[in-house]
Amino acid sequence: MRYYEAASEIAASPKSVWAVLTDGANWASWDSGVDAVEGRIASGETITIRSQAAPGRAFPVKVVVFDAPSRLQFAGGMPLGLFRGVRTYTLSPDASGGTRFQLREEYTGPLVSVMWRSMPDLASSFNQFAQGLKHRVENGR
């Protein structure tokens, strides 16, 4: 298994963070690493994410967990489980009334080593997402 992860502390309730996180149509307005999210982020739905990390490519993923306002999970990959990515967004209330936001994507399957070598380094993209979400929620833009 391989993975990327990022986190941020957001001065807002999990409910407020959840509202921004699940509004995929507006991701590109606060995360410059996302070109577009097509589809509706809701339980069982398939959405398509277009990202700066892989220009010209579209990533269809299924919303497999939609547990408002604490956990959201997308899954996608190759047929027969040859390569699979599962991205989990976790929102936890903190002692100050804010939210601890965590983002983690895990990659598994028999082709993970081959695919990992061909993937761009997504660490900065994950950090950019976590900080962009924080800024959008706390500043409204």
N, C-alpha and C positions, 0 to 999 in steps of 0.2 A: 504494500500500500504506500502511496505517496500522497502528499497533501500540501495545501497552502492555507494560511489562516491570518486573520487580522481582527482587531478589536478596537472599540472606542467607548469612552464614558460620555453619555449624552445627558445634558441637563434638561430632561423632559421625561414624562411618564412613558412606560412601554406602549400604552394606547396611542400616544401622539407619534411615537417612532414607527409603530406598526402602520399607521395611516400613510405615512410617506413611503415606507418600505414596500407596501403592497400596491402602490400607485405606479406600476411599471411604465405607463405611458409617459411619465414625467422624469424617469431616471436620467435621461440624457441632459436635463436642465440642471442637475446638480452633480452628476458624475461624468466628467469629460472623457472617461474611458469607455462609456457606453454610447453607441450610436443610436440604438433604438431597442425597445422591447415591444414586440407585437403580441397581442393577445391579452387576456385578462388573468391576473394572478388570483386564482381561486382554486379550491380543492378539486383535484382531478383534471384540471385544465392543462393543455399544452401551450406553452408560450415559446416564442423565438427571440433569442437575444443576439444582437449584433454588437460586436465589441471592437475597440481600437486595438486590442491585443492580437486580433486575427482579422485584419481588414479584408472585407469581401466575403467573409464566411458567416454563415448563420448557424446558431446552435439551438436546435429545438430541445426543450426540456419539459418534463411533466412535473406538475406541482403534486408531490406525493404526501406532504404534510402541510396542513394549514390550520395551525392551532393558535388562534388569535388570543391575546397579543404576545405570545411567547415563543413560538417556533414555526418556522417556514422552511420547507425543504424542496429542492428541485433535484431531479435525477434524469440522466441522459447517457447516451453512449452508443456503442456498437452492438449489432445483433449477437445473440448467444452469450452475452456477458464477456465478450473478448476484451472490452475496455469499457469501464463505467465510471462516470463522475457523479458524485452526490454532494450538492452544495447545501449546507445547513446554516440558517440565520437564527440566532438565539438572542432573545431579549429578556433580561432579568432585572427586576427592580433592585435598586441599591438603597443603602441606608439613608441617603440624602433626598430620596424621592425621585431620583433620576433613573437612568437605564444603563445597564452594562450590555453593550451590543457586541456579539461575536459572530464572525463569519468564518466558516471552514469548508473547504472542498476536498473530498477524499477521492482518490483514483484507485481503482482495483481492476483485476482481470488479468488473464494470461499475457496480454500485450502491453501491460502498464509500463514495463521497462523500455520497450521500443517507443511507445507513444510519448513517454516522459522526456526522452532525449530530443524529440522533435517539437516539443511544446516550448513556447516562449516562457521566460521567467515571469510568473504572474504575481510575485510578491508585492511589487509596487502598485499594481492594479488593485489588489485586494485592500491594501492600506489606503489607497485613494478612495475606494468605495466607502470604507468605514469612516474616513474623515469627511468625505462629501456628505454622507448621510447625517453625521453630527452637525455639520455646518448648516445644512438645509433645515433640519428640525429646529435647531437653536436660533437661527436667524431668519427663517421663513423664505430664504432664497438660495 
